[in-house]
Structures are given as C-alpha cells and as structure tokens.
Amino acid sequence: MGCKSIATKPLNVSRISCQRLGAFPELQASMLNCTLMNHPEHYPITQRWQFWIDRGGTFTDIVGKRPDGTLVTHKLLSDNPEQYRDAAVAGMRHLLELKPGQLITAAQVACVKMGTTVATNALLERKGDDTLLVITRGFKDALRIGYQNRPRLFDRHIVLPELLYKEVIEADERIGAQGELVQALDVAALRTQMAAAYAR
C-alpha cells in the first residue's frame, strides 16, 4: 500500500501524482500548480501524507496516514454539490486542515490510491448514460451470441442477460489474424454515424 515508486525514482513528484490522479480533475489541477522543483529529495515520503479512498454510491471513506505514521479516517457523502465538488478532494482537505478551495500540493501528499464501486453499481443497476458499441463490421451480434455457455443444458426457455449497450455501429475496418491491416478505418463515415447516434 506504500508509494515507494514516488520516493525512489528521480522523477517529478507533481507529474507522478497527476498520472495517478486522473479521476480527480480538481486535485490534478492542484498538483499541476506545484513547481517543477517538487522532487522527492525535497519532500521525502515520510514527511508527507498518504491517502486511501473508497468511493461508494452513497458514502466516501478516506483513510489518511500522517507523516508521523498515525492513521486518521473521515467519512462523507459521495454527492453533496452544495458543499463540495468532489468528495475525495473535500475529505483530504478536511484531514489536511485546509480551507475549501485551497490547493493540495505534492509537498503535502505523497500519493492517493482510490477504489470505487460507482461504475460497478451503475452496471448492476443498469443506470447511467446510454452506451454505444462500435465494433468491426460483421461482428454486430458478437456480444449477444457470446460464448454459448449452457449451464442449464436442458432448459427449454433460455433467458439471455440484458445487454449493456443500447445501440451498435459497425465500423468499416478490418484487422487480420496476425494483426496486419486489411482495411483501414473509414474515420469520416464513423464520425458521421456516431454524430447521428448522439443526436438521437
């Protein structure tokens, strides 16, 4: 659970942090505001916080490890737009005793590791935005056909699982069995099809 890669590689801390924080645009922007002088040798990992975050559909739980090694926790609502834009960032600010909107820098935080069930819940509950599947022409029904597994071989009425996508676009392109290009993607045609699907 540690962040040894940040402490041992002679790379820019703010760059590494931002690569790991793609899911936190607000925090990523804060990290990018750090100067290019924020190297690990200037801010050893033992002098900075580490965070582990579990973001659920209702609550976000945060475990923070202080520079002295002690652990603290914080729990807050995952969605509370009247109070904050992002629960993970708000929770870290709380533990760091920062004011709302105040930047979180690489000098304060060594790393952030986050797990979330939001996407899983959306799939299980069939919630979220409509999904469009783009697949090579001729394979439109590939996911519906599936593997033809039959755990109940003699059932007379097979109930197929609900598909995760709403619509399919077959793209004019082809890659051979050895990875060679057989037919180049018709980008213009695909763009037109996707724009039409988006407009529906």
C-alpha positions as CSV (number, residue, x, y, z in Angstrom):
1,M,0.0,0.0,0.0
2,G,3.0,2.3,0.1
3,C,4.2,4.6,-2.5
4,K,7.9,3.6,-2.9
5,S,7.9,4.4,-6.6
6,I,7.5,8.1,-5.8
7,A,10.2,8.1,-3.2
8,T,12.8,6.1,-5.2
9,K,12.5,7.3,-8.8
10,P,14.2,10.6,-9.6
11,L,11.1,12.0,-11.3
12,N,9.0,15.0,-10.7
13,V,6.5,14.4,-7.8
14,S,3.8,16.5,-9.3
15,R,4.0,14.7,-12.6
16,I,3.8,11.3,-10.9
17,S,0.9,12.3,-8.7
18,C,-1.1,13.7,-11.6
19,Q,-0.6,10.4,-13.5
20,R,-2.2,8.6,-10.6
21,L,-4.9,11.1,-10.1
22,G,-6.7,11.0,-13.4
23,A,-10.0,10.5,-11.6
24,F,-9.6,13.7,-9.6
25,P,-9.6,16.6,-12.0
26,E,-9.7,19.2,-9.2
27,L,-6.8,17.5,-7.3
28,Q,-4.9,17.0,-10.6
29,A,-5.1,20.7,-11.3
30,S,-3.8,21.4,-7.8
31,M,-0.9,19.1,-8.3
32,L,-0.1,20.7,-11.6
33,N,0.2,24.0,-9.8
34,C,3.2,22.7,-7.9
35,T,6.5,24.0,-9.3
36,L,8.8,21.7,-11.2
37,M,11.2,21.8,-8.3
38,N,9.0,19.4,-6.2
39,H,11.4,16.4,-6.4
40,P,11.2,13.5,-3.9
41,E,14.5,14.5,-2.4
42,H,12.9,17.8,-1.4
43,Y,9.8,16.2,0.1
44,P,10.6,12.6,1.3
45,I,7.6,10.3,1.6
46,T,8.0,10.2,5.4
47,Q,7.2,13.9,5.5
48,R,4.0,13.8,3.5
49,W,0.5,12.3,3.8
50,Q,-0.7,9.2,2.1
51,F,-4.4,8.6,1.3
52,W,-6.5,5.5,0.6
53,I,-10.1,6.2,-0.5
54,D,-13.1,4.0,-1.1
55,R,-15.8,5.9,-3.1
56,G,-19.2,4.3,-3.0
57,G,-22.5,5.3,-4.4
58,T,-23.6,6.8,-1.0
59,F,-20.5,7.4,1.1
60,T,-16.9,8.1,0.5
61,D,-14.5,6.7,3.2
62,I,-11.0,8.1,3.5
63,V,-8.0,6.7,5.4
64,G,-5.1,9.1,5.8
65,K,-1.6,8.3,7.0
66,R,0.0,11.3,8.7
67,P,3.8,12.0,8.2
68,D,4.3,10.6,11.8
69,G,2.7,7.3,10.8
70,T,-0.6,7.6,12.6
71,L,-3.8,6.8,10.8
72,V,-6.9,9.0,10.7
73,T,-10.3,8.4,8.9
74,H,-13.0,10.6,7.5
75,K,-16.4,9.8,6.0
76,L,-18.6,12.0,3.9
77,L,-21.4,11.8,1.3
78,S,-20.2,10.9,-2.2
79,D,-22.5,13.5,-3.7
80,N,-23.1,16.8,-1.9
81,P,-22.8,19.5,-4.6
82,E,-24.0,22.3,-2.2
83,Q,-20.9,21.7,0.0
84,Y,-18.1,20.4,-2.4
85,R,-17.5,19.4,-6.0
86,D,-15.6,16.1,-5.2
87,A,-15.9,14.1,-2.0
88,A,-12.4,12.6,-2.2
89,V,-10.8,16.0,-2.5
90,A,-13.0,17.5,0.2
91,G,-12.2,14.7,2.5
92,M,-8.4,15.1,2.0
93,R,-8.7,18.9,2.5
94,H,-10.5,18.2,5.8
95,L,-7.8,15.9,7.1
96,L,-5.1,18.3,5.9
97,E,-7.0,21.1,7.7
98,L,-7.1,23.1,4.5
99,K,-9.8,25.7,3.6
100,P,-12.4,24.9,0.9
101,G,-10.8,25.5,-2.5
102,Q,-7.2,25.6,-1.1
103,L,-4.7,23.8,-3.3
104,I,-3.4,20.3,-2.3
105,T,0.2,20.1,-3.3
106,A,2.8,17.4,-3.8
107,A,4.6,18.9,-0.8
108,Q,1.7,17.8,1.3
109,V,0.7,14.5,-0.3
110,A,2.8,11.6,-1.4
111,C,0.1,9.6,-3.1
112,V,-3.6,8.8,-3.4
113,K,-5.0,5.4,-4.0
114,M,-8.7,5.0,-4.7
115,G,-11.2,2.3,-5.3
116,T,-14.7,2.8,-6.3
117,T,-17.9,0.8,-6.7
118,V,-19.7,3.6,-8.6
119,A,-19.2,2.1,-12.1
120,T,-19.9,-1.4,-10.8
121,N,-23.2,-0.3,-9.3
122,A,-24.2,1.5,-12.4
123,L,-23.7,-1.7,-14.4
124,L,-25.5,-3.9,-11.9
125,E,-28.5,-1.5,-11.6
126,R,-28.5,-0.6,-15.3
127,K,-28.2,3.1,-14.5
128,G,-26.2,5.8,-16.2
129,D,-26.0,7.1,-19.7
130,D,-26.9,5.1,-22.8
131,T,-23.9,3.3,-24.2
132,L,-23.0,2.9,-27.9
133,L,-20.9,-0.1,-29.0
134,V,-18.6,0.5,-32.0
135,I,-17.4,-2.8,-33.5
136,T,-15.9,-4.1,-36.8
137,R,-18.5,-4.7,-39.5
138,G,-19.8,-8.2,-39.4
139,F,-19.5,-8.6,-35.6
140,K,-22.6,-6.7,-34.6
141,D,-24.1,-9.7,-32.8
142,A,-20.8,-11.0,-31.3
143,L,-21.6,-9.9,-27.7
144,R,-25.2,-11.2,-28.0
145,I,-24.1,-14.5,-29.3
146,G,-21.4,-14.7,-26.5
147,Y,-19.7,-18.0,-25.7
148,Q,-22.8,-20.1,-26.0
149,N,-22.2,-21.4,-22.4
150,R,-25.2,-23.5,-21.3
151,P,-25.1,-24.0,-17.5
152,R,-28.6,-25.5,-17.7
153,L,-28.4,-27.6,-20.8
154,F,-32.0,-28.9,-20.9
155,D,-33.8,-25.7,-20.2
156,R,-36.4,-25.1,-22.9
157,H,-36.6,-21.4,-22.3
158,I,-33.2,-19.6,-22.2
159,V,-33.2,-16.2,-20.7
160,L,-30.4,-14.1,-22.1
161,P,-28.7,-11.4,-19.9
162,E,-29.6,-7.8,-20.7
163,L,-27.0,-6.2,-23.0
164,L,-25.1,-3.2,-21.6
165,Y,-25.3,-1.2,-24.8
166,K,-28.3,0.4,-26.4
167,E,-27.1,0.7,-30.0
168,V,-24.4,-0.7,-32.2
169,I,-22.4,0.9,-35.0
170,E,-20.5,-1.4,-37.4
171,A,-17.2,0.3,-38.4
172,D,-15.8,-0.2,-41.9
173,E,-12.3,-1.6,-41.0
174,R,-10.6,-4.9,-40.6
175,I,-7.5,-6.2,-38.8
176,G,-6.1,-9.6,-39.9
177,A,-5.5,-12.6,-37.6
178,Q,-1.8,-11.7,-37.4
179,G,-2.5,-8.0,-36.5
180,E,-2.0,-6.7,-40.1
181,L,-4.2,-4.0,-41.5
182,V,-6.6,-5.5,-44.0
183,Q,-8.9,-2.5,-44.4
184,A,-8.2,1.0,-42.9
185,L,-10.8,2.6,-40.7
186,D,-13.2,4.9,-42.6
187,V,-12.9,7.7,-40.0
188,A,-15.2,10.1,-41.8
189,A,-18.0,7.6,-42.1
190,L,-17.7,6.5,-38.5
191,R,-17.7,10.1,-37.3
192,T,-21.0,10.7,-39.2
193,Q,-22.6,7.6,-37.7
194,M,-21.5,8.5,-34.2
195,A,-22.8,12.0,-34.5
196,A,-26.1,10.7,-35.8
197,A,-26.4,8.3,-32.9
198,Y,-25.5,11.0,-30.4
199,A,-28.2,13.2,-31.8
200,R,-30.9,10.5,-31.3
